Amino acid sequence: MKARFAMLALAAITFSHAGIAAKIVKWTDEAGQVHYGSAPPPGAAKQGTQTLNDRGMVIETKLGQAQATEQAEQKKVEAARLRAEEKQAAEDQRIIDSYASEDDLVRAYEQNVELIEQQVVTTQADLVNRQSSLDKLVARAADMERTGKPVNEQLKQMIASERTQIDRQKEYMTGKIASKAAAKTQFDQNVQRYRDVLKRDAARQAGTAPR
């Protein structure tokens, strides 16, 4: 170690000019060997360089390509983490501001589920009516075909329209059933977050919140 600093001191004196100490550049080659000099070779930029003063102290660091890429990725990961934390904090605050108590949260969930169930029941009733209407239209078309009469275009369009509406209503009902399941999942998460936030806030007020 003493020998190295002696070499650095000697290099600083050698490269000094007009009383101003020259700066020494340190770099590591691809084989892992450390080098010192007044200017690194072109390939050294890939590995990164450090500029030292005449006392052997680092006064400037230039990252290599791999280091710069890694650092950029780390910044992206950290930024994503901070955004996620901010989003969660905003959601926590929204839950606390929206519900004065856990009972209010439960009531809101039950009202939402009740509305969904009413929509499903209404859709089911409409489906029954539309299926009945479609059956009558199809029967009429079948009667016309049995008697050798061509099925007119208007009847064909009515049958096609009813089938389209039935398919849409089925999709709508399927979506509502899925939304009911999603509402239950979201409710469970909200209840847990609500309890966690209240517990955390209570701990902070008591001065025992975890760091």
Backbone as a printed PyTorch tensor [residue, N CA C, xyz], in Angstrom:
tensor([[[  0.8260,  -1.1910,   0.0000],
         [  0.0000,   0.0000,   0.0000],
         [  0.8690,   1.2530,   0.0000]],

        [[  1.9270,   1.2590,   0.8580],
         [  2.8300,   2.4080,   0.8930],
         [  3.5290,   2.5870,  -0.4430]],

        [[  3.9210,   1.4560,  -1.0390],
         [  4.6100,   1.5280,  -2.3370],
         [  3.6950,   2.1340,  -3.3930]],

        [[  2.4180,   1.7810,  -3.3490],
         [  1.4780,   2.3100,  -4.3550],
         [  1.3260,   3.8110,  -4.2200]],

        [[  1.1460,   4.2800,  -2.9820],
         [  1.0090,   5.7260,  -2.8020],
         [  2.3020,   6.4670,  -3.1310]],

        [[  3.4270,   5.7830,  -2.9240],
         [  4.6980,   6.3970,  -3.3070],
         [  4.7570,   6.5660,  -4.8180]],

        [[  4.2660,   5.5490,  -5.5320],
         [  4.2210,   5.6230,  -6.9920],
         [  3.2880,   6.7390,  -7.4430]],

        [[  2.1580,   6.8600,  -6.7490],
         [  1.2030,   7.9200,  -7.0970],
         [  1.8270,   9.2920,  -6.8760]],

        [[  2.5140,   9.4220,  -5.7590],
         [  3.1460,  10.7100,  -5.4610],
         [  4.2010,  11.0380,  -6.5080]],

        [[  4.9750,  10.0260,  -6.8910],
         [  6.0020,  10.2260,  -7.9010],
         [  5.3670,  10.6070,  -9.2350]],

        [[  4.2430,   9.9270,  -9.5640],
         [  3.5550,  10.2400, -10.8200],
         [  3.0160,  11.6490, -10.7890]],

        [[  2.5170,  12.0800,  -9.6190],
         [  1.9650,  13.4280,  -9.5140],
         [  3.0500,  14.4640,  -9.7500]],

        [[  4.2400,  14.2050,  -9.2110],
         [  5.3470,  15.1460,  -9.4100],
         [  5.7870,  15.1560, -10.8660]],

        [[  5.8260,  13.9600, -11.4470],
         [  6.2690,  13.8300, -12.8350],
         [  5.3470,  14.5740, -13.7860]],

        [[  4.0410,  14.4720, -13.5450],
         [  3.0730,  15.0680, -14.4520],
         [  2.6890,  16.4940, -14.0710]],

        [[  3.3170,  17.0440, -13.0070],
         [  2.9860,  18.4080, -12.6060],
         [  3.5540,  19.3920, -13.6170]],

        [[  2.8880,  20.5400, -13.7260],
         [  3.3380,  21.5560, -14.6810],
         [  2.9810,  22.9200, -14.1300]],

        [[  3.9380,  23.7780, -14.0630],
         [  3.7520,  25.1490, -13.5760],
         [  3.1720,  25.1560, -12.1660]],

        [[  3.5940,  24.2350, -11.3330],
         [  3.1620,  24.2070,  -9.9400],
         [  1.8010,  23.5960,  -9.7260]],

        [[  1.1640,  23.1430, -10.7720],
         [ -0.1630,  22.5450, -10.6440],
         [ -0.0220,  21.0380, -10.7630]],

        [[ -0.4670,  20.2820,  -9.7430],
         [ -0.3000,  18.8380,  -9.7490],
         [ -1.1890,  18.2110, -10.8100]],

        [[ -0.6190,  17.2610, -11.5380],
         [ -1.3920,  16.5840, -12.5720],
         [ -2.3430,  15.5910, -11.9220]],

        [[ -3.4320,  15.3040, -12.6100],
         [ -4.3960,  14.3210, -12.1420],
         [ -4.0450,  12.9600, -12.7270]],

        [[ -4.2730,  11.9500, -11.9380],
         [ -3.9610,  10.5920, -12.3640],
         [ -5.2660,   9.8210, -12.5500]],

        [[ -5.3450,   9.0740, -13.6040],
         [ -6.5470,   8.2930, -13.9010],
         [ -6.2940,   6.8290, -13.5570]],

        [[ -7.2660,   6.2540, -12.8830],
         [ -7.1910,   4.8440, -12.4910],
         [ -8.2800,   4.0870, -13.2360]],

        [[ -7.9390,   2.9550, -13.7770],
         [ -8.9390,   2.1220, -14.4450],
         [ -8.5770,   0.6490, -14.3010]],

        [[ -9.5690,  -0.1860, -14.5240],
         [ -9.3880,  -1.6360, -14.4280],
         [ -9.7000,  -2.2480, -15.7790]],

        [[ -8.7710,  -3.0620, -16.2760],
         [ -9.0110,  -3.6550, -17.5890],
         [ -9.9510,  -4.8560, -17.4800]],

        [[-10.2730,  -5.4720, -18.6090],
         [-11.2240,  -6.5750, -18.6330],
         [-10.7180,  -7.7990, -17.8630]],

        [[ -9.3990,  -7.8800, -17.6670],
         [ -8.8250,  -8.9990, -16.9130],
         [ -8.8300,  -8.7400, -15.4160]],

        [[ -9.2770,  -7.5400, -15.0090],
         [ -9.3260,  -7.2110, -13.5950],
         [ -8.0700,  -6.5470, -13.0750]],

        [[ -7.1330,  -6.2280, -13.9720],
         [ -5.9000,  -5.5800, -13.5570],
         [ -6.1070,  -4.0690, -13.4300]],

        [[ -5.5950,  -3.4880, -12.3430],
         [ -5.7280,  -2.0580, -12.1000],
         [ -4.5540,  -1.3210, -12.7410]],

        [[ -4.8550,  -0.1880, -13.4020],
         [ -3.8210,   0.6020, -14.0730],
         [ -3.9510,   2.0650, -13.6610]],

        [[ -2.7990,   2.7710, -13.7430],
         [ -2.7620,   4.2050, -13.4760],
         [ -2.0640,   4.8790, -14.6400]],

        [[ -2.5040,   6.0820, -14.9470],
         [ -1.8540,   6.8160, -16.0190],
         [ -2.4810,   8.1890, -16.1960]],

        [[ -1.9030,   8.9580, -17.0870],
         [ -2.4420,  10.2940, -17.3410],
         [ -3.6930,  10.2440, -18.1860]],

        [[ -3.8370,   9.1940, -18.9870],
         [ -5.0230,   9.0360, -19.8280],
         [ -5.2420,   7.5580, -20.0920]],

        [[ -6.4430,   7.0720, -19.8610],
         [ -6.7070,   5.6460, -20.0750],
         [ -6.8640,   5.3440, -21.5590]],

        [[ -6.6690,   4.1080, -21.9520],
         [ -6.8990,   3.7360, -23.3460],
         [ -8.3920,   3.8220, -23.6700]],

        [[ -8.7600,   3.8760, -24.9450],
         [-10.1740,   4.0040, -25.3330],
         [-11.0820,   2.9380, -24.7150]],

        [[-10.5970,   1.7130, -24.6040],
         [-11.4370,   0.6420, -24.0800],
         [-11.7370,   0.7540, -22.6060]],

        [[-11.0180,   1.5820, -21.8830],
         [-11.2110,   1.7040, -20.4420],
         [-12.5660,   2.2970, -20.0940]],

        [[-13.1430,   3.0560, -21.0190],
         [-14.4380,   3.6840, -20.7660],
         [-15.5320,   2.6500, -20.5230]],

        [[-15.3640,   1.4660, -21.1050],
         [-16.3680,   0.4180, -20.9040],
         [-16.3780,  -0.0780, -19.4680]],

        [[-15.1730,  -0.0530, -18.8280],
         [-15.0680,  -0.5530, -17.4650],
         [-15.2610,   0.5500, -16.4300]],

        [[-15.1160,   1.7990, -16.8540],
         [-15.2180,   2.9150, -15.9310],
         [-13.8560,   3.3900, -15.4630]],

        [[-13.7590,   4.6430, -15.0750],
         [-12.4860,   5.2170, -14.6240],
         [-12.6930,   6.0710, -13.3870]],

        [[-11.5830,   6.2840, -12.6560],
         [-11.5830,   7.1830, -11.5060],
         [-10.4090,   8.1390, -11.6620]],

        [[-10.6510,   9.4040, -11.3750],
         [ -9.5830,  10.4030, -11.4290],
         [ -9.1420,  10.7020, -10.0100]],

        [[ -7.8110,  10.6260,  -9.7740],
         [ -7.2520,  10.8380,  -8.4440],
         [ -6.4470,  12.1270,  -8.4160]],

        [[ -6.4000,  12.7730,  -7.2430],
         [ -5.5280,  13.9420,  -7.1080],
         [ -4.1450,  13.4810,  -6.6630]],

        [[ -3.2720,  14.4180,  -6.3820],
         [ -1.8970,  14.0500,  -6.0390],
         [ -1.7810,  13.3740,  -4.6790]],

        [[ -2.8990,  13.3380,  -3.9340],
         [ -2.8900,  12.6590,  -2.6520],
         [ -3.5140,  11.2560,  -2.7510]],

        [[ -3.8810,  10.8790,  -3.9560],
         [ -4.4670,   9.5650,  -4.1560],
         [ -5.9530,   9.5000,  -3.8300]],

        [[ -6.5960,  10.6740,  -3.6820],
         [ -8.0260,  10.7210,  -3.3740],
         [ -8.8360,  10.8050,  -4.6640]],

        [[ -9.9730,  10.0830,  -4.6920],
         [-10.8360,  10.0840,  -5.8700],
         [-11.5850,  11.4020,  -5.9380]],

        [[-11.4360,  12.0900,  -7.0380],
         [-12.1240,  13.3700,  -7.2020],
         [-13.1620,  13.3230,  -8.3240]],

        [[-13.1360,  12.2450,  -9.0890],
         [-14.1380,  12.1070, -10.1420],
         [-14.2740,  10.6280, -10.5020]],

        [[-15.4960,  10.1900, -10.6840],
         [-15.7570,   8.8090, -11.0800],
         [-16.6300,   8.7900, -12.3130]],

        [[-16.1950,   8.0460, -13.3110],
         [-16.9920,   7.8670, -14.5240],
         [-17.3650,   6.3920, -14.6170]],

        [[-18.6430,   6.1400, -14.6040],
         [-19.1040,   4.7570, -14.6400],
         [-18.8830,   4.1330, -16.0080]],

        [[-18.6060,   2.8470, -16.0030],
         [-18.5170,   2.1150, -17.2620],
         [-19.9150,   1.8420, -17.8040]],

        [[-19.9660,   1.3250, -18.9970],
         [-21.2560,   1.0780, -19.6400],
         [-22.1140,   0.1090, -18.8270]],

        [[-21.5010,  -0.9760, -18.3600],
         [-22.2480,  -1.9700, -17.5740],
         [-22.7240,  -1.3660, -16.2560]],

        [[-21.8380,  -0.5750, -15.6160],
         [-22.1980,   0.0540, -14.3520],
         [-23.3180,   1.0730, -14.5500]],

        [[-23.2130,   1.8490, -15.6340],
         [-24.2280,   2.8620, -15.9140],
         [-25.5810,   2.2160, -16.1760]],

        [[-25.5650,   1.1120, -16.9160],
         [-26.8130,   0.3980, -17.1990],
         [-27.4220,  -0.1560, -15.9250]],

        [[-26.5720,  -0.7500, -15.0860],
         [-27.0520,  -1.3140, -13.8220],
         [-27.6230,  -0.2250, -12.9260]],

        [[-26.9340,   0.9110, -12.8780],
         [-27.4000,   2.0230, -12.0530],
         [-28.7350,   2.5610, -12.5610]],

        [[-28.8720,   2.6420, -13.8880],
         [-30.1270,   3.1110, -14.4740],
         [-31.2670,   2.1670, -14.1430]],

        [[-30.9950,   0.8500, -14.1990],
         [-32.0240,  -0.1350, -13.8750],
         [-32.4110,  -0.0390, -12.4030]],

        [[-31.4180,   0.1720, -11.5500],
         [-31.6980,   0.3090, -10.1200],
         [-32.5730,   1.5270,  -9.8540]],

        [[-32.3130,   2.6070, -10.5930],
         [-33.1280,   3.8130, -10.4320],
         [-34.5600,   3.5680, -10.8870]],

        [[-34.7170,   2.7920, -11.9720],
         [-36.0580,   2.4730, -12.4470],
         [-36.8210,   1.6450, -11.4150]],

        [[-36.1210,   0.6580, -10.8350],
         [-36.7500,  -0.1980,  -9.8330],
         [-37.1500,   0.6280,  -8.6080]],

        [[-36.2620,   1.5050,  -8.2000],
         [-36.5370,   2.3390,  -7.0320],
         [-37.6950,   3.2950,  -7.3060]],

        [[-37.7140,   3.8740,  -8.5130],
         [-38.8030,   4.7780,  -8.8820],
         [-40.1370,   4.0420,  -8.9030]],

        [[-40.1280,   2.8110,  -9.4240],
         [-41.3520,   2.0060,  -9.4650],
         [-41.8190,   1.6810,  -8.0480]],

        [[-40.8650,   1.3880,  -7.1760],
         [-41.2090,   1.0830,  -5.7820],
         [-41.8340,   2.2880,  -5.1010]],

        [[-41.2530,   3.4630,  -5.3270],
         [-41.7830,   4.6860,  -4.7210],
         [-43.1780,   5.0060,  -5.2470]],

        [[-43.3750,   4.7880,  -6.5680],
         [-44.7050,   5.0350,  -7.1380],
         [-45.7430,   4.0960,  -6.5290]],

        [[-45.3490,   2.8330,  -6.3440],
         [-46.2600,   1.8520,  -5.7540],
         [-46.6020,   2.2440,  -4.3120]],

        [[-45.6150,   2.7140,  -3.5730],
         [-45.8510,   3.1260,  -2.1950],
         [-46.7590,   4.3440,  -2.1420]],

        [[-46.5230,   5.2990,  -3.0580],
         [-47.3620,   6.4930,  -3.1080],
         [-48.7970,   6.1330,  -3.4790]],

        [[-48.9410,   5.2160,  -4.4250],
         [-50.2750,   4.7800,  -4.8350],
         [-50.9960,   4.0970,  -3.6870]],

        [[-50.2740,   3.2310,  -2.9610],
         [-50.8730,   2.5330,  -1.8400],
         [-51.2430,   3.5050,  -0.7310]],

        [[-50.3760,   4.4820,  -0.4890],
         [-50.6570,   5.4780,   0.5460],
         [-51.9000,   6.2880,   0.1900]],

        [[-52.0260,   6.6410,  -1.0950],
         [-53.2050,   7.3940,  -1.5480],
         [-54.4670,   6.5530,  -1.4030]],

        [[-54.3630,   5.2560,  -1.7290],
         [-55.5060,   4.3540,  -1.5990],
         [-55.8810,   4.1660,  -0.1330]],

        [[-54.8800,   4.0570,   0.7210],
         [-55.1450,   3.9330,   2.1580],
         [-55.8870,   5.1610,   2.6750]],

        [[-55.4160,   6.3270,   2.2340],
         [-56.0440,   7.5720,   2.6760],
         [-57.4680,   7.6830,   2.1540]],

        [[-57.6760,   7.2050,   0.9150],
         [-59.0190,   7.2500,   0.3290],
         [-59.9870,   6.3980,   1.1450]],

        [[-59.5220,   5.2170,   1.5590],
         [-60.3730,   4.3270,   2.3440],
         [-60.7200,   4.9590,   3.6860]],

        [[-59.7190,   5.5320,   4.3360],
         [-59.9440,   6.1640,   5.6360],
         [-60.8870,   7.3500,   5.5040]],

        [[-60.7110,   8.1490,   4.4410],
         [-61.5610,   9.3230,   4.2450],
         [-62.9860,   8.9430,   3.8490]],

        [[-63.1410,   7.8020,   3.1840],
         [-64.4540,   7.4060,   2.6620],
         [-65.3410,   6.7430,   3.7110]],

        [[-64.7280,   6.1050,   4.7010],
         [-65.5100,   5.3440,   5.6730],
         [-65.1270,   5.7520,   7.0890]],

        [[-66.1350,   6.1910,   7.8270],
         [-65.8840,   6.6280,   9.2010],
         [-65.5760,   5.4620,  10.1190]],

        [[-66.0550,   4.2800,   9.7420],
         [-65.8090,   3.0930,  10.5550],
         [-65.8360,   1.8700,   9.6560]],

        [[-65.4280,   0.7420,  10.2060],
         [-65.4510,  -0.5050,   9.4380],
         [-66.8930,  -0.9050,   9.1050]],

        [[-67.8240,  -0.5500,   9.9680],
         [-69.2310,  -0.8450,   9.7020],
         [-69.7170,  -0.1260,   8.4460]],

        [[-69.2430,   1.1020,   8.2440],
         [-69.6110,   1.8460,   7.0370],
         [-69.0750,   1.1510,   5.7940]],

        [[-67.8840,   0.6280,   5.9070],
         [-67.2770,  -0.0900,   4.7910],
         [-68.0940,  -1.3350,   4.4550]],

        [[-68.5390,  -2.0380,   5.4970],
         [-69.3470,  -3.2490,   5.2990],
         [-70.6730,  -2.8930,   4.6430]],

        [[-71.2970,  -1.8240,   5.1070],
         [-72.5870,  -1.4170,   4.5390],
         [-72.4500,  -1.0400,   3.0670]],

        [[-71.3720,  -0.3420,   2.7320],
         [-71.1560,   0.0470,   1.3380],
         [-70.9820,  -1.1790,   0.4550]],

        [[-70.2680,  -2.1640,   0.9560],
         [-70.0820,  -3.4060,   0.2030],
         [-71.4080,  -4.1300,   0.0110]],

        [[-72.1870,  -4.2280,   1.0740],
         [-73.4730,  -4.9330,   0.9930],
         [-74.4190,  -4.2370,   0.0230]],

        [[-74.4010,  -2.9070,   0.0110],
         [-75.2470,  -2.1670,  -0.9170],
         [-74.8120,  -2.4130,  -2.3560]],

        [[-73.5090,  -2.4660,  -2.5620],
         [-72.9810,  -2.7220,  -3.9070],
         [-73.3800,  -4.1140,  -4.3910]],

        [[-73.2460,  -5.1050,  -3.5130],
         [-73.6170,  -6.4750,  -3.8680],
         [-75.1150,  -6.5770,  -4.1390]],

        [[-75.9080,  -5.8990,  -3.3270],
         [-77.3600,  -5.9300,  -3.5220],
         [-77.7380,  -5.3500,  -4.8790]],

        [[-77.0650,  -4.2600,  -5.2630],
         [-77.3350,  -3.6560,  -6.5680],
         [-76.9720,  -4.6070,  -7.6990]],

        [[-75.8370,  -5.2620,  -7.5690],
         [-75.4080,  -6.2190,  -8.5970],
         [-76.4020,  -7.3690,  -8.7060]],

        [[-76.8410,  -7.8670,  -7.5680],
         [-77.7850,  -8.9830,  -7.5750],
         [-79.1150,  -8.5760,  -8.2130]],

        [[-79.5490,  -7.3490,  -7.9620],
         [-80.7800,  -6.8570,  -8.5860],
         [-80.6280,  -6.7790, -10.1080]],

        [[-79.4510,  -6.3300, -10.5430],
         [-79.1890,  -6.2430, -11.9780],
         [-79.1790,  -7.6320, -12.6140]],

        [[-78.6340,  -8.6120, -11.9010],
         [-78.6190,  -9.9870, -12.4100],
         [-80.0380, -10.5380, -12.5210]],

        [[-80.8480, -10.3080, -11.4970],
         [-82.2320, -10.7910, -11.5050],
         [-83.0060, -10.1560, -12.6510]],

        [[-82.8380,  -8.8410, -12.8280],
         [-83.5240,  -8.1380, -13.9100],
         [-83.0940,  -8.6750, -15.2680]],

        [[-81.8120,  -8.9300, -15.4070],
         [-81.2920,  -9.4590, -16.6650],
         [-81.8120, -10.8610, -16.9340]],

        [[-81.8820, -11.6710, -15.8920],
         [-82.4010, -13.0300, -16.0470],
         [-83.8640, -13.0090, -16.5110]],

        [[-84.6510, -12.1060, -15.9380],
         [-86.0590, -11.9870, -16.3320],
         [-86.1720, -11.5420, -17.7850]],

        [[-85.3130, -10.6070, -18.1740],
         [-85.3300, -10.1350, -19.5620],
         [-84.9170, -11.2470, -20.5120]],

        [[-83.9690, -12.0720, -20.0750],
         [-83.5330, -13.1860, -20.9040],
         [-84.6640, -14.1880, -21.1310]],

        [[-85.4290, -14.4320, -20.0880],
         [-86.5600, -15.3540, -20.2150],
         [-87.5550, -14.8310, -21.2390]],

        [[-87.8480, -13.5340, -21.1570],
         [-88.8010, -12.9250, -22.0950],
         [-88.2730, -12.9520, -23.5240]],

        [[-86.9900, -12.6350, -23.6580],
         [-86.4090, -12.6120, -25.0090],
         [-86.3230, -14.0260, -25.5880]],

        [[-86.0080, -15.0020, -24.7500],
         [-85.9440, -16.3720, -25.2440],
         [-87.3300, -16.8460, -25.6830]],

        [[-88.3510, -16.4440, -24.9350],
         [-89.7210, -16.7880, -25.3140],
         [-90.0820, -16.1430, -26.6450]],

        [[-89.7110, -14.8760, -26.8080],
         [-89.9850, -14.1780, -28.0610],
         [-89.2440, -14.8270, -29.2180]],

        [[-87.9980, -15.2290, -28.9820],
         [-87.2130, -15.8840, -30.0310],
         [-87.8400, -17.2260, -30.4040]],

        [[-88.2680, -17.9700, -29.4120],
         [-88.8840, -19.2720, -29.6920],
         [-90.1240, -19.1150, -30.5810]],

        [[-90.9140, -18.0820, -30.3210],
         [-92.1210, -17.8490, -31.1180],
         [-91.7550, -17.4580, -32.5500]],

        [[-90.7320, -16.6150, -32.6940],
         [-90.3040, -16.2020, -34.0310],
         [-89.7670, -17.3920, -34.8300]],

        [[-88.9660, -18.2250, -34.1460],
         [-88.4020, -19.4000, -34.8160],
         [-89.5250, -20.3710, -35.2050]],

        [[-90.5200, -20.5180, -34.3250],
         [-91.6460, -21.4090, -34.6230],
         [-92.4300, -20.8910, -35.8230]],

        [[-92.5990, -19.5720, -35.8880],
         [-93.3020, -18.9940, -37.0290],
         [-92.5490, -19.2670, -38.3230]],

        [[-91.2370, -19.1020, -38.2730],
         [-90.4280, -19.3510, -39.4620],
         [-90.5070, -20.8210, -39.8650]],

        [[-90.5080, -21.7030, -38.8610],
         [-90.6040, -23.1420, -39.1490],
         [-91.9410, -23.4820, -39.7990]],

        [[-93.0280, -22.8470, -39.3150],
         [-94.3470, -23.0790, -39.9030],
         [-94.3790, -22.6380, -41.3590]],

        [[-93.7650, -21.5160, -41.6580],
         [-93.7300, -21.0130, -43.0260],
         [-92.9740, -21.9780, -43.9300]],

        [[-91.8730, -22.5100, -43.4110],
         [-91.0840, -23.4440, -44.2090],
         [-91.8510, -24.7510, -44.4470]],

        [[-92.6240, -25.2040, -43.4390],
         [-93.3810, -26.4430, -43.5920],
         [-94.4970, -26.3070, -44.6410]],

        [[-95.0100, -25.1100, -44.7370],
         [-96.0890, -24.8930, -45.7160],
         [-95.5500, -24.4780, -47.0740]],

        [[-94.2420, -24.4840, -47.1980],
         [-93.6510, -24.1470, -48.4830],
         [-93.5290, -22.6610, -48.7470]],

        [[-93.7860, -21.8380, -47.7190],
         [-93.6600, -20.3950, -47.8980],
         [-92.2340, -19.9590, -47.5240]],

        [[-91.6660, -19.0400, -48.2660],
         [-90.3240, -18.5510, -47.9200],
         [-90.3860, -17.6510, -46.6870]],

        [[-89.3810, -17.7670, -45.8620],
         [-89.2970, -16.9080, -44.6700],
         [-88.8920, -15.5190, -45.1280]],

        [[-89.7500, -14.5380, -44.8520],
         [-89.4670, -13.1830, -45.3330],
         [-88.2730, -12.5630, -44.5900]],

        [[-87.7080, -11.5600, -45.2050],
         [-86.4900, -10.9270, -44.6870],
         [-86.7210, -10.2610, -43.3410]],

        [[-87.8920,  -9.6940, -43.1580],
         [-88.1940,  -9.0230, -41.8920],
         [-88.1610, -10.0030, -40.7230]],

        [[-88.7530, -11.1990, -40.9180],
         [-88.7570, -12.2080, -39.8660],
         [-87.3400, -12.6940, -39.5660]],

        [[-86.5520, -12.8510, -40.6140],
         [-85.1570, -13.2690, -40.4240],
         [-84.3970, -12.2410, -39.5730]],

        [[-84.6260, -10.9590, -39.8760],
         [-83.9400,  -9.8940, -39.1440],
         [-84.3860,  -9.8580, -37.6780]],

        [[-85.6770, -10.1040, -37.4460],
         [-86.1920, -10.1210, -36.0780],
         [-85.5570, -11.2680, -35.2780]],

        [[-85.4460, -12.4310, -35.9090],
         [-84.8200, -13.5840, -35.2470],
         [-83.3470, -13.2820, -34.9350]],

        [[-82.6500, -12.7240, -35.9190],
         [-81.2290, -12.3900, -35.7230],
         [-81.0630, -11.3500, -34.6220]],

        [[-81.9610, -10.3600, -34.5870],
         [-81.8820,  -9.3110, -33.5710],
         [-82.0840,  -9.8810, -32.1660]],

        [[-83.0840, -10.7620, -32.0200],
         [-83.3390, -11.3620, -30.7090],
         [-82.1480, -12.1980, -30.2480]],

        [[-81.5640, -12.9370, -31.1550],
         [-80.3980, -13.7490, -30.7930],
         [-79.2260, -12.8760, -30.3670]],

        [[-79.0540, -11.7690, -31.0630],
         [-77.9790, -10.8480, -30.7040],
         [-78.2080, -10.2570, -29.3190]],

        [[-79.4330,  -9.8480, -29.0540],
         [-79.7610,  -9.2730, -27.7520],
         [-79.6030, -10.2960, -26.6320]],

        [[-79.9850, -11.5250, -26.9050],
         [-79.8270, -12.5840, -25.8980],
         [-78.3550, -12.8110, -25.5850]],

        [[-77.5240, -12.8510, -26.6140],
         [-76.0750, -13.0410, -26.4060],
         [-75.4980, -11.8930, -25.5830]],

        [[-75.9410, -10.6670, -25.8900],
         [-75.4470,  -9.5020, -25.1540],
         [-75.8840,  -9.5430, -23.6950]],

        [[-77.1300,  -9.9350, -23.4690],
         [-77.6340, -10.0140, -22.1050],
         [-76.8990, -11.0880, -21.3070]],

        [[-76.5730, -12.1900, -21.9630],
         [-75.8250, -13.2510, -21.2880],
         [-74.4220, -12.7580, -20.9170]],

        [[-73.8010, -12.0410, -21.8360],
         [-72.4720, -11.4900, -21.5600],
         [-72.5450, -10.4890, -20.4100]],

        [[-73.5930,  -9.6740, -20.4360],
         [-73.7720,  -8.6740, -19.3750],
         [-73.9290,  -9.3590, -18.0200]],

        [[-74.7650, -10.3960, -17.9760],
         [-75.0020, -11.1110, -16.7310],
         [-73.7270, -11.8020, -16.2510]],

        [[-72.9710, -12.3860, -17.1800],
         [-71.6990, -13.0130, -16.8170],
         [-70.7460, -11.9830, -16.2130]],

        [[-70.7350, -10.7910, -16.8210],
         [-69.8910,  -9.7240, -16.2990],
         [-70.3060,  -9.2870, -14.9100]],

        [[-71.6070,  -9.2200, -14.6680],
         [-72.0950,  -8.8270, -13.3500],
         [-71.7510,  -9.8640, -12.2880]],

        [[-71.8640, -11.1270, -12.6450],
         [-71.5040, -12.1930, -11.7070],
         [-70.0050, -12.1100, -11.3770]],

        [[-69.2040, -11.8230, -12.4150],
         [-67.7590, -11.6710, -12.1880],
         [-67.4720, -10.4540, -11.3220]],

        [[-68.2270,  -9.3670, -11.5440],
         [-68.0120,  -8.1470, -10.7610],
         [-68.3860,  -8.3620,  -9.2980]],

        [[-69.3670,  -9.2420,  -9.0560],
         [-69.7300,  -9.5580,  -7.6800],
         [-68.5820, -10.2630,  -6.9690]],

        [[-67.9540, -11.2020,  -7.6690],
         [-66.8040, -11.8970,  -7.0940],
         [-65.6430, -10.9340,  -6.8750]],

        [[-65.4390, -10.0310,  -7.8270],
         [-64.3540,  -9.0450,  -7.7020],
         [-64.6270,  -8.0910,  -6.5430]],

        [[-65.9190,  -7.7510,  -6.3510],
         [-66.2810,  -6.8560,  -5.2560],
         [-65.9650,  -7.5020,  -3.9090]],

        [[-66.1890,  -8.8120,  -3.8280],
         [-65.8730,  -9.5270,  -2.5750],
         [-64.3700,  -9.5200,  -2.3120]],

        [[-63.6010,  -9.7540,  -3.3500],
         [-62.1400,  -9.7300,  -3.2020],
         [-61.6630,  -8.3450,  -2.7870]],

        [[-62.2020,  -7.3120,  -3.4490],
         [-61.8100,  -5.9390,  -3.1290],
         [-62.2410,  -5.5670,  -1.7220]],

        [[-63.4070,  -6.0390,  -1.3250],
         [-63.8960,  -5.7590,   0.0230],
         [-62.9650,  -6.3560,   1.0700]],

        [[-62.5740,  -7.6070,   0.8790],
         [-61.6600,  -8.2640,   1.8250],
         [-60.3440,  -7.4890,   1.9340]],

        [[-59.8450,  -7.0370,   0.7790],
         [-58.5980,  -6.2680,   0.7810],
         [-58.7780,  -4.9250,   1.4930]],

        [[-59.9080,  -4.2670,   1.2270],
         [-60.1620,  -2.9660,   1.8380],
         [-60.2980,  -3.0750,   3.3530]],

        [[-60.9850,  -4.1190,   3.8090],
         [-61.1430,  -4.3230,   5.2490],
         [-59.7840,  -4.5250,   5.9120]],

        [[-58.9500,  -5.3400,   5.2790],
         [-57.6320,  -5.5980,   5.8440],
         [-56.7840,  -4.3360,   5.8520]],

        [[-56.8350,  -3.5690,   4.7380],
         [-56.0700,  -2.3280,   4.6690],
         [-56.5920,  -1.3240,   5.6930]],

        [[-57.9060,  -1.2740,   5.8290],
         [-58.5160,  -0.3530,   6.8020],
         [-58.0110,  -0.6560,   8.2120]],

        [[-58.0020,  -1.9280,   8.5570],
         [-57.5270,  -2.3320,   9.8810],
         [-56.0380,  -2.0390,  10.0390]],

        [[-55.2710,  -2.3230,   8.9830],
         [-53.8170,  -2.0860,   9.0500],
         [-53.5020,  -0.6090,   9.2250]],

        [[-54.2210,   0.2430,   8.4720],
         [-53.9680,   1.6820,   8.5540],
         [-54.3290,   2.2130,   9.9380]],

        [[-55.4690,   1.7960,  10.4730],
         [-55.8620,   2.2290,  11.8120],
         [-54.8470,   1.7660,  12.8580]],

        [[-54.3870,   0.5340,  12.7010],
         [-53.3980,   0.0020,  13.6340],
         [-52.0850,   0.7760,  13.5200]],

        [[-51.6850,   1.0870,  12.2800],
         [-50.4430,   1.8380,  12.0810],
         [-50.5520,   3.2360,  12.6570]],

        [[-51.7000,   3.9040,  12.4040],
         [-51.8850,   5.2590,  12.9210],
         [-51.9190,   5.2750,  14.4380]],

        [[-52.5570,   4.2690,  15.0290],
         [-52.5900,   4.1800,  16.4920],
         [-51.1890,   3.9850,  17.0590]],

        [[-50.3840,   3.1700,  16.3770],
         [-49.0260,   2.9260,  16.8320],
         [-48.1860,   4.1970,  16.7280]],

        [[-48.4090,   4.9740,  15.6700],
         [-47.6630,   6.2220,  15.5200],
         [-48.0170,   7.2080,  16.6270]],

        [[-49.3120,   7.2920,  16.9210],
         [-49.7340,   8.2090,  17.9730],
         [-49.1760,   7.7940,  19.3280]],

        [[-49.0210,   6.4830,  19.4950],
         [-48.4580,   5.9810,  20.7590],
         [-46.9460,   6.0120,  20.7610]],

        [[-46.3580,   6.3580,  19.6130],
         [-44.9080,   6.4220,  19.5230],
         [-44.2360,   5.0870,  19.4280]],

        [[-44.9860,   4.0690,  18.9710],
         [-44.4070,   2.7230,  18.8680],
         [-44.4530,   2.2000,  17.4510]],

        [[-44.6590,   3.0850,  16.4600],
         [-44.7240,   2.6440,  15.0700],
         [-43.3810,   2.0830,  14.6350]],

        [[-43.3910,   0.9760,  13.9130],
         [-42.1210,   0.3970,  13.4280],
         [-41.4620,   1.3090,  12.4240]],

        [[-40.1600,   1.3650,  12.4390],
         [-39.4180,   2.1970,  11.4930],
         [-39.1330,   1.4280,  10.2170]]])
